């Protein structure tokens, strides 16, 4: 076993074999089982790709709510036959590359021994849940690759590249915009921006100097490069597809009312609002953005970002997913990619009893909800109240408890965690 963890080729090779095996299993299940392995979203993606391949709009495919870039990326699936698997291979490849960035950050940035770094990286690349979701045809692995590349770029102070990746990530999937707050706050160059002498200044002068210090070169470059990338992509997509691009890529997600496969405590409210007979003029689910964005965009970045950027991004994502009015199992991958950075110094590993309890209650919370949802969707039994609603509340409370542990762990760090030590050594 020690030989396995000391060899990165063996670990990453095992991750590749895991995905190949799941792809093969998926082909068999799709062909011989009434319950299909391939995610319904993958059929939406590939249908949109076929429309693009024939010069039409991807939005001719009902329920396609993504940027046209995704359909373009899956263009080869329109060729049919074995090419249908191209998208799954692309998403699985994204998983592996994301793991490569995780390992590189842990190994080179955090000065972690190779074997230990590989063990924590395996939380992502050898995770059956991660591998299954990507090989079923979910695009989260591709997004994970971009976000891990973004994190690596920021930690290596490759600011223009980081800005371009941030703009690209937000174009693909809106939620990565929350990382801008923590990255901006982390890019603190106060040491180099301090004035050489101490002088008494008027309040107005002091405010201006503070503002100029805040708008340092790194922050300005990040803002400009991300904005240029984001708006350039949007201008091109709007020129090609017009209003439907904005409607389905952005506006829809602000008002979406998906209630199927939704772990959120807003699930029942969304279900009632979807029915003409039970619609209410009071839309409480719209208030979900208030605690969600307050935590993910303001409170957590300001409190934690300067201590440990990767763990702060974990806390942001965990809060965003927990408080989101739509929460599916695919969303869990959004924060799982950050776990290797946090767990290496977390109380969940320092105190194994707490860690085991946390894992068990998180899994049980999902299992109870899935059992209620199975009775509803497959057996036709009405389990909305109290079963499904109470299980949603219970899982929500479990996630609140876990979020509290993460925030407390990061907040207790007395000094800033540096991930660019290797770069500093090269420069010295």
N, C-alpha and C positions, 0 to 999 in steps of 0.2 A: 504493500500500500504506500509506503514511503517513496518507493520508486515512481509510482503513479503520480503522486503530488509534486514530485521534483522535476517532472517532464511536462512542459507546456504542450508539446505536440500530442502526447497521450491524452491529456485532458481535453484539448480542443478537438482532437480527432474523435474522442468519445462523444462530444457534443454533436459533431457532424453525423456520426453513425446513429445517434438517437433520433435525429430529425429525419434521416433517410429511412429508418425503420418505421417511424410514424407515418411518413408519406406512403410507404408501401402498405402499411396497415389501413391507411385511409382509402386507398384505391380498392382494396378488398371489401371494406365495409360499405363503401359507396355502391359497389356492384352487387353485393349479396345481402345487405341488411336493409330493412325498411327504415331504420334510423341512420341517417346519413352522417358521415364524418365531416364532410366539407361544410363550412359555415355558410349560411344563406347570404351573408355579405359578400362572399367571394363570387357568387353568381351575379350579384349586383355589379361588382367591379368588372367582371369579364364581359357582361352584357354591355356595359358602358364602353369598354374597350372596343367591342365590335362596332358600335355606333361611330366611334372616333375613326376606326379603320376604314369606314365607308364614307368619311367626310361629313358625318352628321354630329349633332351635339350629344354629349354623354348624358345630358339631362332628359333626353327622350326616354331613358330608362327610369321608370318610376322608382322612387326611394333612393336614387343616387344623390347623396348629400355631401359631396366632396369636391375638392378642386379637380378640374379637368386633367391636371398634371398626373394624378394617380391613374386615370384611364390611359393616358399616354404611356406611362411606365409599363403598363400591362398590355401594350399593343401586340406583342407576340402571341398572346393567348387567343387572339382573333384568327390565327392560322389553323386552329383546331388540332385534333389528335393529341399527341403527347405534349404539345405546346400549351395545353390547358393548365399544366402544372407549373408553368413559368412563374406565375405570380407567387405561388406557394414557395418555390425555390428562392425567389427574390426576398420574400419576407423572412424565411429561415436564414438566408445569408445575412440579412440585416441583424438578426439575433446574434449570430456568431461575431460579426464585426463589432457590435455593441459590447460584447464580452471582451473583445480584444482591447477596446478603449478602457474598459473597467480594469483589466489586468495591468495595462500600461500606467494608469493613474496610480493604482495601488503600489506597483513595483517601483516605478521610477519617481513618481511624485511624492508618495508617502514613505518611501524607503522601507517598504515591507519586504521581508524575505520571500523569495520566489514561491516556495511551497505554501507559505501562509497566504500569499496573494492569490495563488491558484485555488485554494480552498474557498476563499471568499468570492472569487470570481465564479466558481461553480454554483453558487447560490442562484446565479442568473443562467449560465449557459447549460448546466446540467439539471435545471429545474424542469420536471415533466410538464408542469402547467404552462410554462413559457413556451416550451417546444411544441406542445399540442396546439396552443392558440395560433402560433405562426403557421404551422403546417396544415391547420384547418382553413387557412386563407384569410386571417386577420392581418391588417397592415401595421399593427402596433410594433412589430419587430423592426420594420423599416424606420418608423419614427424614433424608436429607441436608439438606433444607430446614429441618427442625426443629433439627438439630444446628448448622447455620450460624447460625440465628436465636438459638440458645442462646449460641454463641460471641460474636456481636455484642452480645447483651444483657449478658454478663459484662464485656466490654471497655468497654461504655458505663456500667457500674456500675448497671444496671437489675436489681437483685438479685432482687426478687420475681418479675419476669417470667422471669428466667433459671432460678430454682428451679422454676417451673411448667413451663417447657419441658423441663427435665431430668427431672422426674417423668413427664411425658408421653412423652418419648423412651424412658425405661426401660420404661414400660408397653408401648410398641409393640414394642420390641426390647431384650432384656435388656442387651446389651453396653454401651450408653452409661453405665452406672453407673460405669465406670472413670474417666470424666471428672470425677466428683465429687471425687476425690482431688487432681487437678491444679488444679481451680478453687479448692477450699478452700485449698490451699497458696499459690496465686497471690493470693488475697484477703488480702494482708498489709497491715495498717494500723499497723505498728509505729511509723511516724513520728509519727502522731497519738496513739498510745497510750502513748508514752513518758512517764514521770513527769517532773515539772518539776525535781526535784532528785535527787541521788545520795545514797542512804542505805544504810547497812549493814543487811542483813536476815538473819534466820535462814534456814537451808535450807528449812524448811517454809513460811515466808512467801514466800520467793523462788519456790518451786514454785507456790504459789497465785497469785501475781502473774503468772507466766508463763502459767499456765492461763487466767487471766482475759484476758490480752492476746491469747491465741490465739483465744478465743471472742469475737471482736469482733462488732460489729453485723452486718456483711455476711455473715460465716460463719453466724451464727445464723439470719438471714433466709433464706439459701440453703437451709440444712438444713430449716427448718420448711416453707417453701413447696414444696420438692421432695417432702418426705415427705407433706404434706397432699394434694398433687396425685396422687402415686402411689397412696397408700392409698385415697383417695376413688374413683379409677377402678376399683381392684381390688374395693372393697366393692360398687360398683354392678354390675360384671360378675359377681361371685360371687352376688349376690342374684338375678340374671337366669338364670345358667347353672350355678351350683353347682360341684361338684367337677370336672366336665369342663373348666371354664375354667382352673382351677389346673393340672390335669394336662397339658393340651395347650399352654398358654401359657408355663408355667414349668418344671414338673417334667420334662417330656419332654426339654427341651434339656440337662438335666443328665446324662442317661443315653443320649442319642441315639447311634446306631451307624451313621450313614449312611456307606456306603463308595463309592457311585457319584459320579462327578464330583468326587472329593475329592483335592485336591493334597497333603494332609497326609501326613507320614511315618507317621502312625498308620493309614493307609488299609488296609494288609494286615492289621494286628491287628484292626481293626473288621470286616473281611471274614471272618476266621476266627472271631471271636466270634459273628457272625451265623449261622453254620452249626452246627446241633446236633451234627454229627459231629466238629467241631474245636474246640468250646468248651473253654476252660481255666478253672481256678479262680483263676488269676493274671491279673488285669485291669490290665496295665501302662498301657493307654490312659487309665485313670482318673487316673493321675499327671500327665496333661497339664496339669491345673489348677495344679499347683505352680509350674513355671517361668513359665507364662503369667500368672498373677495376681501372682506376686512381682515380675515386671518391670513389667507394665502398671499395677498398682494401688499399688505401693510404691516400688520402686527408681527408676523413671523420673520419676514426679511429684516425689519428694523431691529428686532431683538436678537437675531441669531446669525445673520449672514456674515458678519465680520469675524465670527468665531470659527465656523466650519461651513464653507459654501456647499459641498455635496450633501451633507446632512441637513442643511437648511432647505435645499431643494427637495429632499425627501419629505421633510415636514410640510413644506408648501403643497406638494403634490398630494400627500396623504390628506391634508385638510381640504383641498379642492375636491378630491374624489368623495370624501366622506360627506361633505355638505352639498354636493351636487344633486340637483333634483332628478337626474338620471344617472344610475350607477350600475354598470354591468360588470361581469367578471373580467372582461377585456381591459377595463379601466385599472384593475389591480396591477397590471404590468407597468402602468405609468410610474408607480412608486417603487415597485419591486426592483427596478434596475438600479436604484440608489442604495438598496439595502447593504451591499458589500462594503460601502464606505462607512455607513453608520454602525453596523453590527460589530465591526472590529474593535470598537471601544465602548460598546453600549452596556447598560446595566442588565440587558436581557442575556448577555453571555457571562458577565461577571457574577450574576446570580442565576444559575441555570434553572432553579425552581420557578422563578418569575418568567423566564423565557419559555419554558415548557408550557406553563399555564397560558401565557399569551398566545402561543401557537395553537393550543388545543381549543381555546374559546373562540379564536378567530375562525378556525375550520368548522367547529360545531355551529357557530352562528350562521355560516353559509349553509351547512347541511340542513339545519332546521328550516331555513327559508326555502331551500330547494325542495324539501319534502312537501311543504305547503304548496309551492308553485306547481309541483308535479301533479298533486291531487286536483288542482284547479285546471291546468292546461291539458293534461292527458286523460284524467278520469272524469272531468266535467263536474267535479264537486265544488261548490261555492265555499272557498276558504278565505275570502277577502277579510272578513271580520269574524272572530278576533285573530284567527291563525296567522294569515299573511301579514296583517298589520302589526301584530305583536312581535313576530319574528323580525320584521324590518326594524322596529324600534330597538329590539335587543341587539341586533347586529350593529346598528348605529351607535349604541352606547358602548359596545365592545371597541369599536373604532375610535370613539372619543377617548376612552381609557388608554388605548395604545398611542394615540396622538399626544396625550399628556406625558406619557413616558418618554417619547422621542424628544419632545420640546424640553423636558426637564434634563435629559441627558446632555443635549447640546448646550443648553443654558448653563450647565454646571462647569463647562470647560472654561478655565480661567485665562487661557491664552489662545490666540489665533492659531488654528491648525493650518500649516503650510503644505501645499501640494506641489510646489514648483521648486523643490530643493535641488533637483538634478540640474535644472536650468541655472539656478544661482551658482552652483558649483562650476558649471562650464564658463560662466561669466567672470568668476573670480580668478 
